Amino acid sequence: MATDYDAPRKTEEESPAESLEALQASRGGGAQTAVIDVEDIDTAEGIDLPGADLSGEELTVIVVPEQSDEFTCGSCFLVRHRSQVALEKNGLKYCKDCEG
């Protein structure tokens, strides 16, 4: 006998479809509200809006120069390990992702 695995499975425990009101009443009837965990430091000052004036901000990122075993891809301009070189053309190196 063939079994249709796409057909919905029903068990004996399933009751016929109940109305939305009956389902809500069986769940306790009380309205559930979401609780948002907001810390004291999460204020409007910590949110940057698009187009905000950031001229007074300082960058705190340490930039590491390209190492001797790395190269910059001529197509995607990502710094990659030399094992990722797939093609060298006109003095530019291309990574395996961009060469294909």
QUIGIRA-V723783 format. One record per residue. RES is the residue in three letters. SS is DSSP state (alpha for helix, beta for strand, coil for the rest). BURIAL is + if it has 16 or more other ideal C-beta (glycine too) atoms within 10 Angstrom, else -. Layout:
RES:SS:BURIAL  RES:SS:BURIAL
This chain:
MET:coil:-  ALA:coil:-  THR:coil:-  ASP:coil:-  TYR:coil:-  ASP:coil:-  ALA:coil:-  PRO:coil:-  ARG:coil:-  LYS:coil:-  THR:coil:-  GLU:coil:-  GLU:coil:-  GLU:coil:-  SER:coil:-  PRO:coil:-  ALA:coil:-  GLU:coil:-  SER:coil:-  LEU:alpha:-  GLU:alpha:-  ALA:alpha:-  LEU:alpha:-  GLN:alpha:-  ALA:alpha:-  SER:alpha:-  ARG:coil:-  GLY:coil:-  GLY:coil:-  GLY:coil:-  ALA:coil:-  GLN:coil:-  THR:coil:-  ALA:coil:-  VAL:coil:-  ILE:coil:-  ASP:coil:-  VAL:coil:-  GLU:coil:-  ASP:coil:-  ILE:coil:-  ASP:coil:-  THR:coil:-  ALA:alpha:-  GLU:alpha:-  GLY:alpha:-  ILE:coil:-  ASP:coil:-  LEU:coil:-  PRO:coil:-  GLY:coil:-  ALA:coil:-  ASP:coil:-  LEU:coil:-  SER:coil:-  GLY:coil:-  GLU:coil:-  GLU:coil:-  LEU:coil:-  THR:coil:-  VAL:coil:-  ILE:coil:-  VAL:coil:-  VAL:coil:-  PRO:coil:-  GLU:coil:-  GLN:coil:-  SER:coil:-  ASP:coil:-  GLU:beta:-  PHE:beta:+  THR:beta:-  CYS:beta:+  GLY:coil:+  SER:coil:-  CYS:coil:-  PHE:coil:-  LEU:coil:-  VAL:beta:-  ARG:beta:+  HIS:beta:-  ARG:alpha:-  SER:alpha:-  GLN:alpha:+  VAL:beta:-  ALA:beta:-  LEU:beta:-  GLU:beta:-  LYS:beta:-  ASN:coil:-  GLY:coil:-  LEU:beta:-  LYS:beta:+  TYR:beta:+  CYS:beta:+  LYS:alpha:-  ASP:alpha:-  CYS:alpha:+  GLU:alpha:-  GLY:coil:-
